[in-house]
Amino acid sequence: MAHVDSASDDRTANNAVRHQYRVLSDAEKEQMVRLKDLGAAFIAECQKAGSSREISLAITNAEQAVMWAVKHVTR
């Protein structure tokens, strides 16, 4: 399957479960990208800190936090 940018209006192409999306405003798309970028930056810093159960939990919870924040924006 081809890569589809998560801020694209074509994002239904990469999701087999959710078939209907509302079109996001430009501001919502920008907010979603900012949230994902913040999460990615935090995860990158965690990975620089080393490897441990605590770091793994921090990364998992960061991924979950981004998921819920994005879900809020795209609901």
GULOTOR-50728 format. One line per 5 residues: number of its first residue (from 1); their letters; for each residue x, y, z of N, C-alpha, C. Coordinates in steps of 0.1 Angstrom, whole numbers. Each point is the difference from the previous one (the first is absolute). Layout:
// residues N
NUM> a> X,Y,Z,X,Y,Z,X,Y,Z ~ ... $
***
This chain:
// residues 75
1> mahvd> 8,-12,0,-8,12,0,9,12,0 ~ -4,10,-8,8,13,-1,-2,8,13 ~ 11,7,3,0,9,12,-10,11,-2 ~ -8,3,10,-10,11,-1,3,9,12 ~ 3,13,-2,3,9,11,-12,1,9 $
6> sasdd> 2,0,13,-11,0,10,-8,13,0 ~ 6,10,-6,-7,13,-1,-8,1,-13 ~ 1,-10,-9,-6,1,-13,-15,-4,1 ~ -8,6,-9,-14,-3,-1,-2,-15,-5 ~ 11,-6,-5,-1,-13,-5,4,-11,10 $
11> rtann> 0,4,13,5,-9,11,-9,-12,2 ~ -12,-1,-6,-8,-12,1,6,-12,-7 ~ 9,3,-9,6,-11,-8,9,-9,8 ~ 5,4,11,9,-8,8,-7,-5,13 ~ -13,0,0,-7,-5,12,-11,-9,-4 $
16> avrhq> 1,-13,4,-10,-10,-4,-12,0,9 ~ 1,6,11,-11,0,10,-10,12,-1 ~ 6,11,0,-8,13,0,-1,5,-14 ~ -12,-1,-6,-1,3,-14,-6,14,-3 ~ -4,7,11,-5,14,-2,8,9,9 $
21> yrvls> 5,11,-7,7,10,7,-7,13,-4 ~ 1,10,10,-5,13,-4,13,7,-6 ~ -2,10,-8,11,7,-6,5,10,11 ~ 12,0,3,6,9,11,3,13,-6 ~ -1,10,8,4,14,-4,15,0,0 $
26> daeke> 5,11,-7,15,1,0,5,2,14 ~ -7,7,9,5,2,14,0,-14,7 ~ -10,-8,-2,0,-13,6,11,-9,-5 ~ 3,0,-13,11,-7,-6,13,4,6 ~ 2,13,2,12,6,6,2,-5,14 $
31> qmvrl> -11,1,8,0,-4,14,3,-15,1 ~ -5,-8,-9,3,-15,1,14,-2,-3 ~ 6,7,-10,14,-2,-3,9,5,11 ~ -4,11,7,8,5,11,0,-10,12 ~ -12,-6,3,-1,-10,10,9,-12,-3 $
36> kdlga> 0,-5,-12,8,-11,-4,15,3,1 ~ 3,12,-5,14,4,1,5,1,14 ~ -8,6,9,4,0,14,2,-14,6 ~ -9,-9,-3,1,-13,5,13,-7,-6 ~ 3,2,-13,12,-5,-6,12,5,7 $
41> afiae> 0,13,3,12,6,6,2,-5,14 ~ -11,-2,8,1,-6,13,6,-14,-1 ~ -6,-8,-9,5,-14,-1,15,0,-4 ~ 4,9,-9,14,0,-4,9,3,12 ~ -4,9,9,7,4,12,1,-12,9 $
46> cqkag> -11,-7,1,0,-12,9,9,-10,-5 ~ 1,-2,-13,9,-10,-6,14,3,2 ~ 3,13,0,14,5,3,4,-3,14 ~ -10,-1,9,3,-2,15,5,-14,3 ~ -3,-9,-10,4,-14,3,-11,-10,-2 $
51> ssrei> 2,-11,6,-10,-11,-1,-3,-6,13 ~ -13,0,4,-5,-6,12,-15,-2,0 ~ -5,-7,9,-14,-2,1,-7,14,1 ~ 6,8,8,-6,14,2,-1,8,-13 ~ 11,-1,-7,0,7,-13,-10,-6,-10 $
56> slait> -1,-13,0,-10,-7,-8,-14,5,4 ~ -3,0,13,-13,5,4,-3,15,-3 ~ 11,8,1,-2,14,-4,-3,1,-15 ~ 7,-7,-8,-3,0,-15,-14,-5,-3 ~ -4,-11,6,-13,-5,-2,-11,10,4 $
61> naeqa> 2,6,11,-10,10,5,0,12,-8 ~ 12,4,-5,0,12,-9,-7,-3,-13 ~ 1,-12,-5,-7,-4,-13,-15,0,3 ~ -4,-5,12,-14,0,3,-5,14,2 ~ 7,9,6,-4,14,2,-2,7,-13 $
66> vmwav> 9,-3,-10,-1,6,-13,-12,-5,-7 ~ -3,-13,1,-12,-6,-6,-12,7,5 ~ -2,1,13,-12,6,6,-1,15,-4 ~ 11,7,0,-1,14,-4,-4,2,-14 ~ 6,-9,-9,-4,1,-14,-14,-4,-2 $
71> khvtr> -5,-10,8,-14,-4,-1,-9,11,3 ~ 4,8,11,-8,12,3,-1,9,-11 ~ 11,3,-7,0,10,-11,-8,-5,-11 ~ 0,-13,-3,-6,-5,-12,-14,-6,2 ~ -5,1,12,-14,-6,3,-11,7,-8 $
***
